[in-house]
Amino acid sequence: EDYRLVGGVNIKPNLKNNEYFLTFSDYKNRIDKDYTFHRNILEGYGSRGELVLHKIHEIFVKVGIPINNVKGFRVTMGMRNDIAVTKSFGTAKSLSDPDVMTFNSILRGEYVFDNTRKGGSNILFGTRYKIFGEYYQPMGDLNNNLFVVGFDFRKYIQIHKSFVWANRIAGSSSFGTQRLIYYMGGVDNWMFAKFNPHVQVDEEQDFIYQTLATNMRGFRQNIRNGNNFFLFNTELRFPLIKYFSPKPVKSAFWNNFMIIGFGDIGTAWTGPNPFSDKNALFKKNIYQNPVEITIINQDDPIVGGYGLGLRSTIFGYYIRADWAWGVVNGIPANKPMFNLSLSLDF
């Protein structure tokens, strides 16, 4: 079709911090154009441990410029409005904190390659990757800026019939006078997501935005954090019924039913590299007025996870269920962590 209108709602468990988006696409000519409005509310923590709600409103115009049928460029221009609202955390002082509103103009460029062929739901063969860069400029403040660069490479190898070995390597870094913080842990679109507040954030960095670095199964969000991340995921995807059935399976649930074996390894960090003494992971500050204590630890910045998962389609939604054992300092967890999510691929 030449035109497409797509919208979506992500309803949060508290029914308040819901996410909305609406996209109008124009594919009539060679150059594709997408117009998007996006609203989201994210929860974070301030320097005093207070809960902060980040209300985000974004407007984007994306232009797709094809080179051929498997590769091309994408250019996105947009504007983002952020409102940080401090919630009460047991003291009257937090209630007096004013809301903080910012506006940023955004420019994003991507080079995309994709020669994958689809063999079914979550069954791909081939290679896809993208290399991207982003620039954020606060409106009315030319002294600050934010740059983000990164890549995402995925390879899908056919073992036999619809049995696939899928691999992904991804990484990103933010720099400039302001930074983007990556919280590593969990999975995309994790239902009933949990956050780990015990891994401290580098207070010397001026983080203005936050995002997740996934998949890192076996952990809550924020097992590692920083303005850089690197991640490797691997999965063996075995569609049990589809593989053995001599004829097409009519039931969507059984046709898409898949058993997964997976492994994740990666880290997020501050400083020039994960093992640098400038990585905030190695320092933990404890405030007990009037005393401040700094503890130097020797945790391994690299974390990993492994486990088993199930996939299928229920009422038109692709459901992912994973049981993962997290590995920290080379020691696996005694019990697996369960993740239930709604998304395809990694």
N, C-alpha and C positions, 0 to 999 in steps of 0.2 A: 504494500500500500504506500501511497505517497505521503500520507499524513497519519500521525498517531498521537493519541492522548492517553497518557498513563499516569495513574495516581496510586498512592499507597499510604497506609497507616500502620505504624508499629505501636501497638497498645502495650504500655508498660504495666507491670503488676499493680502499681498504686493508682492506675487509671488517670494520673495527673501529668506525668512527664512524657506524654505521647509524642511520637515523631510523625511528621507528615511530609509528603512531597508530591509535586505535580509537574509533569514534563510534557511539553508539546514538541513534537518532532516533525520536521519538514524534510522528506527524502525525495522530493520531486526531481531535483536536479543532481548533478554529479557531486556537488559539495553538500554534505548533510549538515543540518542545523538543528540544535536542540535548545529549548528554552525551559529552564527549570527554576521552580521555587521550592525551597527546603526549610523546614522548621524542626528544631530538635531541642531537647533539654537534657543536659548531662549533669551528673552529680560529681563533685570533687571535694577536696579538703584544702583549707587554708593553712597558713603557717602555725596557727594556734590549735589546729585540729578541728576547726569549725566546718560545718557542712556548707558548701557553696553550690548554688544552682547556676549553671551556665545556660542562659537562654540564647539560642542561636537562630538567626534568620539569614538565609542566603538566597541570592538571585544569580543565575549563571546563564551565559550564552556560550554554547560549545559548537565549534565548527570542525567537521571532519573532512580532511583533504586526502583522498585515496591516491596512492601511487600505482598500485595494481590491486588484484583481488585478495591479496594476503597481507599487505602492509600499507601504512599510511601515517599521516600526522593528524594530531588533534590539538586544537588551540581553544582554550577556555578563558573567557573574561567574566568577571563577576564582582559582586560586592557582598560583604559579610558584616552583619551587625551582631555584636555580642553584648549581653547584659548579665553581669555577675551579681547575684543576689545572695547575701550572707544570711544563713538561717541561724536561729538561736541554738546554742549548745550549752546552756546552763548558766550563762552570765548575761547580765543586762547589756554589757558592752557590745556584744555581737549584734543586738537589735538596733543599735545606733549606727552601725556601719552603713554608709551610703551605698546604693547600687552604683556599679561601675559600668558605663556604657562606652563601647568603642565601635568605630567603623573602619573597615579595611577594604581597599581595592585589591583584586586578585588577578594574577595572570599565570596561566598554567600551560605548559607545552608537553606533548607526549609523542614519542615514536612507538608505533604498535606493529607487531608482527603476529599473525595468527593463521596457521595452515591446518588447524585441527579439523578432524572429521568426527561427527557425532555417531556413536553406536548405540545410543540409548540415554536414559536419564543418568547423568553423572558418569557416563562412559565416553571418553574422548580418546582419539589417537592423533599423535602429532606433537607440534610445538607451538607455544604462544609465549610472548614476552612483551614487556613495555619498559621503556626508559623515560623518566619524566623529570621535570623541574617546575618549581612553583616560586612565585614571588608575591609577597604580601607587603603592602604599603599602607600604614595608618594614614587615614585622611586627615589633613591638617597638621601632620607631624612628620616632616621630612627627615628628622634626625634618627628615626627608628625604622627598622625593616626586618623582614624575615625571608630567608631563602630555604627551600627544601629541594633536595635531589634524591632520587632513588631508582630502584629497578625491581621487577618481578618477573622471574623466568620459570616457566612450567613445561615439563616434558612428560608425555603420556606414551608409554611403551606397551604395545600389545603383546601379551605373553601367549595367549591362545584364545581364539574366538573373542568373547567379550570379557575375558579376564585381563585386567589392566594393572600395570605398575605406574603410579603417578608420583612425580617428584616436583618439588617447588623450592626455589632459592629466592629470597627476597631480602632487601635491605634498604635503609633510608637514613638520611642525616639532615638535620636542620642547623642553620647557622645564621649569623647576623647579630644585630643588637638585641633581637628578641628570638625566642626559641619555641619549637614545638616539642612537647614531651610525649614519648611513647610509653604506654603502660603495657608490658608484656604479660600474657597469661590468658587462659581461656580460649574461646572460639568466637567467630563472627556470629552475630545474631543469637547470642546465648540467652536462652530463656531462664529467668530467675538468676541472672548473673550475680556473682559475688566479688567483692573488692577486698584486697589485702591492704589494710592501712598501716601495717607495721614496717614496710620497706619505705624509708624516708626519701623525700625528693630533695635534690640539690638546691638549697636556698640561695646559692650564689648565682643561679641562672635565672634569667627573666623569661619564664615560660608564660606565654599568652594563650596558647592553644594546647589541646590534648587530643590524643587518639590512641587506638589500641594497636598493638603488634601481635597478631595472631597468625596461625594457630600455635598455642603452647598448652597442650592438654595435660591435665594432671595438676593444674594450679588455678588459684583464683587470679583475677586481674591484678597486676602490679607485683608479680614475683620478682621482676626486674623493671627498672625504668631509666630513662635518660633521653637525650636529644639525638641518639643514634640507636639503630637496632640492626641485627642480622639474624636470619632465621632460615632453617632448612626443615622441610616437611617431606615425608615419604609415606605412601599408602599403597597397599595391595588391595585392589577392589575386585571382589568376586561376586558377581550376580548369580546367586545360587540356583534359582529356579530357571532363569533365562538361559543359563549356561547348559543345563542338562535337558531342557525341554526340546523335543524334536519338532515342535510346532509353536506358533505364536501363542503367548499367554494372554488371555483376555483380561484377567484381573490386573488393574494398575498396581495394586499393592504387591502382588507376587511377582509381576513382571519387573518391577523396580527394586525388589527386595535384594539387598546386598550385604555381604559380610566384609568387614574392613579390618585389616591389621595395619597399624600405623606407628610411626616414630617421629618425634619432634626434637629439635635441638637448636639453641640460639641464646641470644642475650640482648639486653638493652643497656646502654651505659652513657656516662658523661666523661669528658676528657678525650685525649687523642686515641686511646684504645681501651678495651675492657680491662686490661691488667695494669693500667696506669694508676699511680697513687692519686691522681686527680679524679678517679672514678668515685662518685659519692657513695657507692655501695660499701666501700671500705671504712666509712666513717658513720657513726651513729651519735647524734647529739641528744643528750637528755637534759631537760631544763627542770630544775627544782629550786625555785627562787629562794635565796639569791645565788644559787650555785648552778653552773653549767658544766656538764661533763661530756667529754668527747671520747667515745670508745672506738678503737681501731680494731677491725676484725679482718679475718682472712678467708672470707667466704669465696668460693669459686664463682666467678661471674657467669660461667656457662651453666645453663640448666637444660633439662631435657624431660621428655615424657614418652611413654610407650603404652600400647594397649590395644583393645579391640572395640569395634563399633558395628552398629547396624544402621542401614539406610533403607528408606522406602517412601512411597507417596501415600498420604492419608488425606482424604477430602481435598485433593488437589495441591496440598502442601508437601514439599520435600522435607522429610524429618530426618535428623541425624541424632543418633544416640551413641555416646562414646563413654567407655570406662577406661580411665588412664591412670597409670602410676607415675607420679612426678619423681624426678631424680635431681637432688640437690647435693653438692659436694660429693658426688659419686654414690650417694646412698638413695636407693629407691624407697618410696613411701610404703608403709605397711598395708594401706588400704587404697583402692582406686577411688578417684573422683569421678562423679558422673556429670556429663555435660549433655544437655538436650538443646538442640538448636534448629533453626530453620534457614538453610542455605545449601547451595550446590557447591561442588568442587571443594577447594580448601577454604 
